[in-house]
Amino acid sequence: MAAPADAAVLVGLGSELDLPVVEQAAQEAADHGRPLHLLHTFDWSAAFAADTVAAPRDQAEKLITRAAQLAHQTEPGLTVRGEIVESSVLPTLIRRSEGTFLLAVGDSGMAGSGQCVPAETTAVQLAARAGCPLLVVRREPAPQGPVLVGVDGSPSSHLALRWALECANRRNARLLALRVVEYDEDTDAVTEQLTEALARHTGRENTVPTECRVVRGDPAEVLIDTSRNAQVALVAARGDEPGRAMLGAVAQSLLYHSPAPVVVVRGLAEAPLTGPDTRPAPNQRP
């Protein structure tokens, strides 16, 4: 399914540690001509456990206010809405994702932690169960490198390629389409397939600088290593079986270990792309 024309970029705002998410989500919202929706879930159980019930609610209000101010500073003129919901974070974000253009959350410190990441981590669960693409933002800024997309030839990976092309176009960035193959595969033949697939998506009037790269090795390791120089890395939720509540090993590895922001693509309509939008995007960045 495709998101409604007025669907927002939704930010799951947990604490002040998620303020970098607000900045990047505001940029995405402005680039796509979408409103920004800041959502914070409020836990009454935690409130009653505090010294005063009012204090946690006041903190939540201040967090939303500060996040909205930051969004307006990042993208003046952006339509921003803040909301506090008395509910649990995961079911709320999954439910709201069904009518959302893009969902953005923090990574809970996953990148560079070197520790085992529980599957119950919010970002991991959302990557598997959200009804729209998920942007997972890191706490450290990414370099101004290419937009990286992993393509394995599956229909789901071609949806990720479509999203990556638009992403690169609006960021005025180079697109690097990466295919990782087994050691016994013919890299020349796969390169030709990847090049033809990219040409079908871009159309004749392609304004995005693109590179197709085919590498032998382990897909997760190659993508993680390549993502160190990328401004964002994109991958389908799962290549061969993209059903809900399923997340592939490569997508998981990128979430856990890539230092770049990661977009896990799912929930897009499987319609052909005739080419990236060549019209100037609002607030397009160099």
N, C-alpha and C positions, 0 to 999 in steps of 0.2 A: 504494500500500500504506500501511497505517497502522502506526505504531510500536507495538511490544509495550507492554503495560500497565506493565511495569517498566523500560522503556527510560529511559536516563539523559540528562541534559544533558552533552554531552561538550565539554571545553575542549582545544583544541590549544595547548599551552603551549610557546613557543619560548624565551623569556628573561624577565627581570624586566620588560621593557617590556610584557609581556602580563598583568601583574597587574591592570590595570583590567578586562581580560576576565574574570578570575576573579570579581571583585566583581559584575559585571552578570550573569554566568552563574549565580552562586550565588542571586541574586535571582530569576532566571527559574526555576531548579530549585525553589526554595521555593514560588514562586507556583503552579507546576504540580504540586506534590507529587511531584517527581522527585528521584532521587539525582543527585549531581554527580560526574563522572568527570574527573579531571585526567590528561592524557596528554602526556608529553614523549618525543620521539624522540631516541635517542642515536646519534651518528655515531662509529663506531670509527676511521674514517680520520682525523677531526679529533683524536681522543684520542691516536692514535699520533704525530701531528704536534706535540703539546704537549710541554712540558718533561718532564712525567711523565704516564703513562697514567692514574694514579689521580685526578689533579686534575680533569679534565673530568667524570668520573663523580661525584666528590664534589660538584661544583657542581650537577650535575643532581639529586642527592639533596636538596641544600639548597633548590633551586628548588621541587621538589615539596612539601617540608615547609613552606616559607614560604607557598606558594600554598594549601595545605590549611588552615594557620592563618588566613590571610586569609578564606577561605571560611567558616570557623566563626565568625570575628569578625563577618562580614557577616550571616550567617544561622545563629545558634546552633541546634543541634539538627539541622542538615542532615546527611544521610548523604553523606560525601565519601570517594572512593577515589582514590588516586594510583598512577600506573603509569609506568614507564620502559620504552620499547620500543626495541630495537636494530634500527632500520629507518629508511627514508627517510620524511620527514614526509608528503608528499602521498599516496602510495599507501596509507599506513597510515590516514590520516584518511578517505580515500574509502572504503576497505574497512569501517572501523568505522562510518561514517555510515549504512550500510544498516540497522543495528538500533538507531539512535540517535533520540531524540525531537527534539533540537535540537543542532546543532554550533555552537560559538562560537570565533571566532579574532580576532586583532587585524588591523588593516588595513595593517600594515607601513609606516605613515606616509604612506599614500596621500592622505588628506584634507588639503587645503590645501598640498600639496607644490608644486603648479603645474608639475610635471614629467610627462613621458610615463611612463605606468605599463606595464611589460611585461605581456603577456598571461600569462606564466608565473608571475606573482605568486601566491602560495599562495591568498590570499582569492579571487582571480578564478577560478582553476582549481577551487576548491571550489564556488564559486557555480554553475559550469557542470556539475560532475560529481558532487557529493555526492548521497546518496540521501535526504536529509532537509532541512528548512529550515536555512538558515545565518544566524547572527547575526554581523555584522562590527562590532566595537566600536572606537570612536575613542579616542584618547588623552586628549582633552579631554571633560569631562562635558557632556551635552546639557541644554538648558533643559527645564523642566517644562511643555512645550506639549502639543499633541494628539498622538495616534497617527495618523500619516499613511499612507494606502494609495493607491497608484495603481491605477486600474481602467480597462481599455480595452475591456471588454465580452467578452473571451475567457473560456473556461472556466478557464484558468489564473489569470486575474486574479480570478475569483470565489473560487478557493481561497485566494488572498492576502487577499481581503476576509473570508472566514471566519476565517482566522488573526488578522487585525487586530481583528476584533470581540472575540475571546476575549482578545487582548492588552490592548485598551482596558478590557474588563470587569475583568480581574485587576489592572490598574494603577489602576482607578478614574479613568480619564481619558476625555476626549472623543475621538471618532473623526472624523477628517476624510477622507471618501472623495472623491478627486479624479479627474476625467476631463478629459483634454486633447483637444480636437477641432481639426479643420481650420477655416480661416477661413470656409469656405462651408457649414459644417454648422449645422443648426438647434439652437441651444443649449437652447431650451425643450424640444424633443422628447428630446434626450439627457439632460437633467436629469430628466425624467419617467422615462426608462428606468432611470437610476441610482437614483433614489428607490425605484422598484418593486423593483429587484434587492436593495437594502439591506433593504427591508421583508420580502422573502422569506427572507432570511438571519436577520433578527433575531426574527421571529415576533411574536406579539401582546404578550408581556410583555417588552418591551425595557427594560433598565435602563441601557443605555449611551447617553449623550448623543451624538448623531450630527449630522453636517453633510455634505450633498452639495454639491459645488462643480464646476461645469463651466466650463473656461477655454479660450479659443482661444490657440494658440501651439505652440511646440515642446515635446513631452512631457518630454524630458529637462531642458530649461532650466526649465520651470515647476515640475517636481517638485523639482529641486535648490534652487530659490529658496524654495519653500514649506517644504522640509525644514529650513531654517535656524532655524525656530521650533518644530520638532517634537521630541518626546522620543525618537521612533524612527520610521523610515520603512520601509514594507513594499512589496514589489513582487514579481510573479511572475518566475521566471527568464527566461521568454520567453513572450509572449502567444500567438502563432499556432502556434508549433511548439515545444512545451515538452519535446522529447526530451532525453535525456541528452547531455552534452557540448555543449549549445547554450545560449548566453546572449544575451539580447536587448540591443539598443543602449541602451535606457532603464535596464535593470538595471546594465549596465556603467557608464553615466554616474553613476548614484547611488553605486555602489561607489567610483568614482574621486573624485568631487567633493562629495558631500553631507557636511556637517559632522556630521550626526546618525548614530547607529548605524543600520545597515541590516539588515533581514531579507529575504533572498532566499528566497521560498517555492517549494519543490518537494518531491516525494515524499509528498504527502498523498493519502489516499484521496478519490475524487470522490464523496462521500456528501453528501446534503443536510443543511444545518444548520437545526435547528428553532428555535434561539435560543441566546444565550449562557447559560452556566451562571450561575444567579442565586444559587447557594449561596456563602457567604463563602469566599474562597480562603485557604489558609494564609498567614499573615504579609502579608495584603493591605495595600498602602501607600496612604496618602492622596494 
